[in-house]
Amino acid sequence: MSDILQQLGDILEERKGAEADSSYVASLYHKGLNKILEKVGEEATETILAAKDAETSGDNKEVIYETADLWFHSLVALAKLGERPEAVINELARRFNMSGLEEKASRTKK
Ligand SMILES: N=c1c2ncn([C@@H]3O[C@H](COP(=O)(O)OP(=O)(O)OP(=O)(O)O)[C@@H](O)[C@H]3O)c2ncn1[C@@H]1O[C@H](COP(=O)(O)O)[C@@H](O)[C@H]1O
């Protein structure tokens, strides 16, 4: 588990008790889940556009920046719902640790 994600998860929890005007994350919590999800949507669109530009230009700087914005706002949405970044890391680890056959079986059930 990335130390940065763990520390960011701690800060996202701390911001839950903060006044709306005290920080960006606190302001998002006060605006509510719909506003946070709107930001996730915006950042997803910006990531897609940056990826298309990167393919043409060969410069990935902007798509990395936008992907960080997307990850960050997704984590704020999960925090609002009571989940920490570890939940996503654990899910990725679970998928990674599945054997090839289990993975195939799981995919065909969906
Ligand atoms: N990783 C981030 C992070 N990534 C992006 N952003 C903010 O996300 C916003 C990106 O959205 P936009 O580009 O649309 O900017 P905007 O115009 O300000 O947003 P809107 O007014 O349109 O909602 C910017 O304000 C960025 O500053 C972040 N804000 C905070 N963090 C982390 O969250 C922690 C807590 O942040 P605060 O609550 O601000 O202290 C910080 O220590 C950082 O580690």
The ligand as a Gaussian input file, in Angstrom:
#p B3LYP/6-31G(d) Opt

LIG

0 1
 N       -4.326000      15.818000      -4.007000
 C       -5.009000      16.839000      -3.847000
 C       -5.612000      17.513000      -4.962000
 N       -5.587000      17.240000      -6.288000
 C       -6.330000      18.196000      -6.862000
 N       -6.821000      19.073000      -5.935000
 C       -7.667000      20.244000      -6.146000
 O       -8.705000      19.861000      -7.014000
 C       -9.123000      20.990000      -7.764000
 C       -9.160000      20.562000      -9.222000
 O      -10.319000      20.979000      -9.740000
 P      -10.367000      22.157000     -10.817000
 O       -9.172000      22.109000     -11.673000
 O      -11.694000      22.041000     -11.454000
 O      -10.224000      23.427000      -9.865000
 P      -11.282000      24.377000      -9.194000
 O      -11.671000      25.383000     -10.230000
 O      -10.604000      24.915000      -7.956000
 O      -12.554000      23.503000      -8.762000
 P      -14.092000      23.944000      -8.763000
 O      -14.172000      25.277000      -8.011000
 O      -14.510000      24.020000     -10.201000
 O      -14.809000      22.841000      -8.022000
 C       -8.107000      22.112000      -7.526000
 O       -8.645000      23.059000      -6.617000
 C       -6.948000      21.362000      -6.885000
 O       -6.244000      22.159000      -5.945000
 C       -6.398000      18.670000      -4.734000
 N       -6.617000      19.160000      -3.489000
 C       -6.050000      18.516000      -2.432000
 N       -5.265000      17.367000      -2.580000
 C       -4.730000      16.665000      -1.393000
 O       -5.690000      16.743000      -0.364000
 C       -5.088000      17.206000       0.815000
 C       -6.085000      18.038000       1.583000
 O       -6.423000      19.186000       0.805000
 P       -7.117000      20.452000       1.486000
 O       -8.438000      20.004000       1.978000
 O       -7.223000      21.474000       0.393000
 O       -6.223000      20.899000       2.599000
 C       -3.859000      18.012000       0.374000
 O       -2.859000      17.963000       1.349000
 C       -3.431000      17.282000      -0.889000
 O       -2.559000      16.218000      -0.508000

